Amino acid sequence: MHYTYILYSEKLGLFYKGSTNDVSLRLKRHNGGLENYTSKGVPWILLWFIEKPSKSEAQKLEYKLKNLSQIRLIEFMLKYHDGVVGPDELLFIKQLSGC
């Protein structure tokens, strides 16, 4: 299985969208500063993820998410809230949306 995920950096106030076959390991790499693009935003918070049956499907969703504005991305996570990691993260997303 493969996953599409959304991270948030409070330090930068930015979202990061990616895909992987191991969300936990990928989050550790991002927060360990092992990924050049995300190293400045440590710590990253995993807000949302969804399982996809193939790598190509996970990547297709990742590319679609990367084209959304921050407002549209927040709306997406609220609409598909089953993918939100937990109640604290859902509350955080709602706060980001201004709800």
C-alpha positions as CSV (number, residue, x, y, z in Angstrom):
1,M,0.0,0.0,0.0
2,H,1.0,3.6,-0.5
3,Y,-0.1,6.7,1.2
4,T,-0.6,10.4,0.4
5,Y,0.0,12.7,3.4
6,I,-0.1,16.3,4.6
7,L,2.3,17.8,7.1
8,Y,2.3,21.2,8.7
9,S,5.1,23.3,10.1
10,E,4.1,25.8,12.7
11,K,7.6,27.3,12.4
12,L,7.1,28.2,8.8
13,G,3.3,28.3,8.7
14,L,3.4,25.9,5.7
15,F,2.0,22.6,4.5
16,Y,3.9,19.9,2.9
17,K,2.2,17.2,0.7
18,G,3.9,13.9,-0.1
19,S,3.4,10.2,-0.8
20,T,5.2,7.2,0.6
21,N,4.8,3.5,1.4
22,D,5.6,4.2,5.1
23,V,4.1,7.3,6.7
24,S,5.8,6.8,10.1
25,L,9.3,6.4,8.6
26,R,8.7,9.4,6.3
27,L,7.7,11.6,9.1
28,K,10.8,10.6,11.1
29,R,12.9,11.5,8.1
30,H,11.3,14.9,7.7
31,N,11.6,15.7,11.4
32,G,15.2,14.3,11.5
33,G,16.2,16.9,9.0
34,L,17.1,14.2,6.5
35,E,15.0,15.7,3.7
36,N,16.5,18.9,2.3
37,Y,13.3,20.6,1.3
38,T,11.6,20.2,4.7
39,S,14.7,20.5,7.0
40,K,14.0,24.2,7.8
41,G,10.4,23.5,9.0
42,V,11.2,21.0,11.7
43,P,9.1,19.9,13.6
44,W,6.5,18.8,11.1
45,I,3.0,17.7,12.3
46,L,1.2,14.9,10.5
47,L,-2.3,16.2,10.0
48,W,-3.8,14.0,7.3
49,F,-3.2,10.8,5.3
50,I,-5.0,8.3,3.1
51,E,-4.1,4.9,1.9
52,K,-4.1,4.3,-1.9
53,P,-3.8,0.9,-3.6
54,S,-0.9,1.9,-5.8
55,K,2.1,4.2,-5.8
56,S,0.8,5.9,-9.0
57,E,-2.6,6.7,-7.3
58,A,-0.9,8.1,-4.2
59,Q,1.3,10.3,-6.4
60,K,-1.7,11.5,-8.5
61,L,-3.4,12.7,-5.4
62,E,-0.2,14.3,-4.1
63,Y,0.2,16.3,-7.3
64,K,-3.5,17.4,-7.1
65,L,-3.0,18.5,-3.5
66,K,0.2,20.4,-4.4
67,N,-1.9,22.6,-6.7
68,L,-4.3,23.7,-4.0
69,S,-4.0,27.0,-2.2
70,Q,-3.7,26.7,1.6
71,I,-7.3,27.6,2.1
72,R,-8.5,25.0,-0.4
73,L,-6.1,22.4,1.2
74,I,-7.7,23.1,4.6
75,E,-11.2,22.8,3.1
76,F,-10.1,19.5,1.6
77,M,-8.9,18.1,4.9
78,L,-12.1,19.2,6.6
79,K,-14.3,17.7,3.9
80,Y,-12.3,14.4,4.0
81,H,-11.9,14.4,7.7
82,D,-11.7,10.6,7.9
83,G,-8.0,11.0,6.9
84,V,-7.3,13.4,9.8
85,V,-4.9,11.8,12.2
86,G,-6.8,12.5,15.4
87,P,-9.2,14.9,17.3
88,D,-6.4,17.3,18.3
89,E,-5.3,17.6,14.6
90,L,-8.9,18.1,13.5
91,L,-9.2,20.9,16.0
92,F,-6.0,22.4,14.8
93,I,-7.1,22.3,11.2
94,K,-10.4,24.0,12.2
95,Q,-8.4,26.7,14.0
96,L,-6.3,27.2,10.8
97,S,-9.6,27.6,8.8
98,G,-10.9,30.2,11.2
99,C,-13.9,28.0,12.2
